[in-house]
Amino acid sequence: MSIPLSCLYKRPESVLVVIYTDQGEVLMLNRTHPKGFWQSVTGSLKRGETPRDAAARELFEETGLRHSGKLLDARHTERFPILPAWRKRFSPSAHYNREHLFYLRLPSRRLIKLNADEHSEMRWLGVSQAAHRASSWTNRAAILHLLNSQAGF
């Protein structure tokens, strides 16, 4: 029994979930690899999975949080080249990733259970600090969007 090649590689489609509080704090996570790569919750869609389902799954896997129906689909996507640090996870024919943006607004900080395989630390930061700390331009833009949106503070 052979496994199709498409199952050996990650799907070049992902979610970004920006978690923030009513006090204007954004949760940032430091990846274990590459070290020093700060981000919000992210993850690739599995075969047959919708972006909303992936966002809920990644949210729980990376933080232990459940969204309780409060996950906001920003109805915004970005397309960007797959970075060298993650290149080997994707098919040789995949050069770009499509990222779907979601937000989770919390009344206040929550206890976070980090997935130690993916993240080494977490911090609640003000919007400007979080945007400055974000390693990817898509994450930075999504955080800064909070300042100018109705979903913001």
N, C-alpha and C positions, 0 to 999 in steps of 0.2 A: 504494500500500500504506500503510494507516494503522496507527499504533501505538495499541493500547488505552490509554486514560487510566490504567488501573491500573498499567501498566508505567512510566509517567512519574514515579510517586511511590514513596517508600520504603514498605515494609510496616511498619505500626505494631506491630511485634513485634521485640524485640531480645534480645541476650545481654549479661551482665556476667560477666567472668572475673577473679576476684581471684587474683593470683599472690603467693605468699608462701613464705618459706624456713623451714627448721627452726630458724633462729636468731631467728625472730620479726620478720622484715622483710617489708614489703609493697611491691610495685612500684607506683609512682604515675606517671602520665603527664600532662603539661601540654598541653592542646589548643592548636592554632594558632588556632582560632576556636571559641567566643569565647576570647580571651586570658585566662589566669589560671583556666581551668576545669580542675581536677585530677580525674583519674579513673583507674580501673583499665581494663583492656581492655574495650571495648564495641563494639557494632555491630548494625546491623539485619539481620534474616533476609532472604535473597533469596527470590523466589518459588519454592516447591517445596522449600526447604531446611529441614532439621530444626534445632532449637535446638543439638543436639550438633555437627552439621556446621558451623553458623554460628560456634559457640564455637571450634572448631579452626581454621577459616579466619581469623577475626579475630585469634586468638592469633598465628598466623604472620604475617599482614599487618602487625600493629602492633608486633610484638616480634622476629620472626624465630625464635621458639621453636616447637618441635613438642612435642606433649604426650606422645608415646610411650605412649599408653593410660592416662595418669595424670590425665586430666581428670575431676574429680568433679562429677557433676550433683547439686546440692543439693536438687533436686526442690522448688524454691521459686520462686514468681513474685511480682512486684509489678506493680500497675497504677497508672499515674500520668498526669496531664495532660501533653501535649506542650508543652514550653517555647517561648516566643516565638522564641528564637534558632534553633530548628529547625523551626518551624511550616511554612515554605514548602516543605520537603522532602516533606511529607505531603499526601495528598488533603484538600481542604477539609472533607470529611465525617469525617475521622479526628481525634478530639480526645484520645484516650488511647493510651498505649503499654503493651504487656505485655512485661515484662523477665524473662528466665530466668537464674537464678543458677548459676554454675559456679565451682569452685575448682581451682587448680593448685598443688600443694605441691612445692617443690623442696628438695633437700638443702642447697643453698647458692645464692648469687647466680650468675646466668648472664650472659653477654655479651648485651646487648640491642641489636638493630638497629632503631632507631626509624624509623617511616614519617614522613618529614619533611613530607609533605602534611597529616598529621593531628596530629602532636605535635612540640613544640619542645624539650622536655627530659623527663628521667625522673629519679626518685629512689627509692632503697630507703630506706624509713622504718620506724621501729618502729610497732607496731599503733596505739597511741594517736595518734602523730603523723600517720599515714596517715589515720586516721578523721577527725582534725581538718582535714586538708588536703582531703579529698574534697569536691567541690562539690555532689554530689547526695546526698540523704538515703538513697536506696536503696544507694548505694555505701558510705556511712558505716555503715549498719546491717549490711551484709554483712561489712565489715571487723571491726566490733565483735563480730560473731557468732563470729569465730575465737577470741576469748578464752574463750568459754563452751562450745565444742564439742569433740568428740573429735578433729576434724580440726585443732584448734589446737595450741598449743605446750605 
